[in-house]
Amino acid sequence: MEFVYSARNPQARVAYASFGAMHTVLETVLVGLPEPEARRLSEEIERLVLALDARLNRHDAGSLFARINASQGREAVALDEETFVLLQLCEVFRKSTDGYFDIAALSPGRTVPAYRLDPAARSVTLTGADIVLDAGGFGKGYALDRVRKLLADAGVANALVNFGDSSVAAVGSHPFGDCWQVTAKAGGGTFRLKETSLSLSGLRPDGRAHIVDPKSRRTVSDSVVVAVEGRSAFVCEILSTALYAAPAGARQGIAAEFEGYRHTEIKQHTESWTEENL
């Protein structure tokens, strides 16, 4: 983990930390904390996120998601309570997005639903041998919500967390402003975040398509970025993924199901974010 601390401005001491997780980088800016506390929290965030990554990363043979996929529907796989609830929520969101958010979208032999949950045994059984569950459409957002809770429990008033230049969570506001002002270079959209989250979905920075339309099973190459703002980073990431995958004419109807969340479409040229004037 990289950790940098600055007390040059005693009114707003700043700690910056970053580490790799979920095939990208998580960055945190913590404001107003003593250095030992900022370092301790940064290390706790790293442990939390890496533990989630070890559970959700289907490419890690030892992860729970890899074991679920390897079962190929031949047997039920026991789940911890948190993952059981996550899979319940993913099915709820699949239905509420008209199927455009689907963690089984990469499955060559996809069926609907892709899995069955047994509450009594707290287990999951895939409904086909070719089903592949992938947490890429919600993992970063879910991790950010967990990080925000950790910071709230620690009494942190002001912080900004960026995960992979596509999911951002704001705690409080900039120490010298009334929000955290975040700019998406992909089209130049600017967002004022205060106790809210932001998720961006679109082409990769190099122009490659990576989000699959679960209905056609084709990657989507729309040259817009769909940005979603709202309280939960988990919901923002799910909704931005679904709206980008959906045809343009279906997006408004899907978004209307998510009260308190706002979506914006911006023309893409590069994808990144910057926090201005820290």
N, C-alpha and C positions, 0 to 999 in steps of 0.2 A: 504493500500500500504506500502511495505517495502521500505525505502529510506536510503541509506548510502552514505556519502560524505567523500572524502579524499583529503587533500591538502598537504600530506606529500612530494610529489614531485611537487614543484611550477611550473615546466615546463609542467606538465600534470596532472592537477587536475581532479579527476575522481568522477563521481556520478553513483551509481548503484540503480536501482529501479525495483521492481517486484510487480505484482498483478495477481489475477486469472481472467481469461476471456475465453470464448469459450471452457469450460471444460478442460482448461490447464492453463499454466502460461506464461505471457509475461515478459521478462526481458530486461532492457535497460541499456547500458553503454554509458554515455555522457562524453566527454573529453573536458577539457579546459574552462569550464563555471564557473562563480561564483556560490556559493552554492544557493543563492536565485533564480537565473535564472534556475539552474538545477532542483531545486525542483518545480518551477512553470511549467516548461516544462513537467516534469514527471507527474504532476497532470493533465495537459492538455491532455497528451497521454492517461492516464487512463480514463478520461471522454470520449474522442473520441472513444476508443476501446469498452468501456462498452456500449456506445450508439449504436455502430454497432452490438454488441452482442445482445442487446435488440431488434433489428430489425430482425436479421438473424437467431436467435436461434429457431428452430422449436419446441423445447421442452418447451419453455416459452409461455404459453397460450396467453399472451398479445402481442407477437411479430407479426410483419407483416407476416413472413413466416408461423407462426402457423395459422393465419387468412386465408391466401391463401389456406393452406392444408384443413382447416376446411370447406371451401366453397364447396369442393367435386365437383367442376365444375358446381354447380347449378346457380351460379351468378358470374358476374365480380367483381373483387376486385380492388379498386382504389389504385394507387401506387404513391409514391413520385417520383420525376424525377430520383434521383440516383438509386433507386431500379429498375425502369423501364429500365434504361440503363444497369444495371447489368444483368437483365434477357435477354435483347437483346444479350449481349456479351456471356452469357452462351450458348445460342442457336448457335451463330456463332462458338464457340469453340467445341460444340458437333459435328457439321458438319466437322470442320477442323481436328478433332481427329478420324474421322471415327466412331463416336458414343461411343468411349471408355471414354470420359468425358461426364457425363450425370447427372445433378442434380436430375433427377427423377429415378436414378438407383435402389433406395430402394422400388419403387412402385410395389406392387404385381400384379397389373393389368396394367402395364406400356404400354403406347402407344407412338408413335412418330409422331409428336412432342407432348410433354406432356402438353403444354400450348399454348394459343394464346394471343398475345399482341395486344391491340388496341391503336395505337398512338394518335388518336383523343381524346379518353376518358382517355388516360394514365392509362390503366387498364390491368389486366391479368385474363384470364379464363382458368381453368384447363380443359383438354380434356377428363377426366374420373373421376369417383367417387373415385377410389382407388389411384389416383396420390398423391405422397408424394415428395415435393421438399425439398432438404436438401443442406445446404450451407457448409457442412463439407469439400468438395473438393476444396473450394476456399476462404472461409471466412478469414482464418488466413493470406493468401497471400494478399487479398484485404486490410485487416486492416494494414498490414505492408506498403503497398504502400501509404496509407493515412498518416501513421506515418512519413514516409520518407518526404512527402510533407510538413507536419507540421514542421519537423526539418529544411528542406531547407528554408522555409519561415522565420524561426527564425534565420537563418544565422549560424546554427550549422555545423561545418566543419568536425568533426570526431565523429562517433557514431556507435554502433553495437546494433541491436535489434534481440532478439531470441524469437520466439513464439512456445512454446510447443516442443522444441527440434526437430522440423521438418521443420520449416521455419525460415530463417535468412535473414536479410537485413543489408547491410553495407553502411554507409555514410562515404566518405573519406577513411582514412586508420588509422591503429594503429599509435599513436603519435611517436613511435620510429621504424617505419617500413614503407614499401611502400604498405601495404595492411592489411586487417584483416585476419589472418590465422586461419581457422576454421577446426577442425578435427571431423569427424563423427566416433564415436566408433563402429558403426555398420559396421564392416569390415575394419575400419582404414583409410577410404578415407580422404584426406586432401585437402582443397580448399582455394585458395587465392582470397579473395573478396575485390574489391575496386569499390565502386559505383555500386555494383551488388548484386544480391540476390541468395539464395540457397533454394531449397525445396527437402526434402527426403520423399519418399513413400515406405512403405514396411509393414511387420508385426509389430504389437505392441511390445514394449520391452519384454512383457511376452510371446511372440510367438503367440498371437491370431491374426487371420486374421480379417480384418475389411473393406477392400476395395472390392467393388462389381464389377464384370464384368457385365456391363449393358446388354450385349447380352445374356449371359447364366444365368444371375441373381444369380450367385454363388459367394461366397467370394473367393478371390484369395490367395493362400497359397505359392506363389513363395518365396524362401528363399534368394532372392536378394533384395537389396535396390536400387531403382532408384533415382539418384540424378540429379537435373536439375539446371544449373546456367544460369543467364541472368539478364537483367536490371530490369524487373518487377517481384516482388514477386508473384503477382496475376497470371501472366502467368506461372511462374515457378511451382506454386502449381497445377495449372490445368494440365500442361504437365506432371509433375511427376505422378500425379494420373492416367492420361490416359495411360501413358507408362507402369505403373505397372499393370494396369488392362488388357492391351492388350497382346496377345500372343507374345513370344519373337521374332518371325519372322516378326511381323508387326511393331515393335517399330521403326526401322530405317526409314521406310516410313512415319510414323506419325511425327517423330522428324524433318524430312526434310522440313515440312511445316512451321517450326518455325525458321526463320532466326535470328541469333544472340543468340540462346539458345543452350547450350551444355548439353548432358546427359551422365551419367556414371552409370554403374551397378557394385555394390560392394556386396560381399557375406556378409550376415547378421549374426551377433551373438548377438549384443545388439544394441540399437539405442539411441544415445545421441550426443551431440556436446560439445566441449570445445573451449574456445578462449585461445590460448597459449601465455604465456609470457606477459600478461598485467601487 
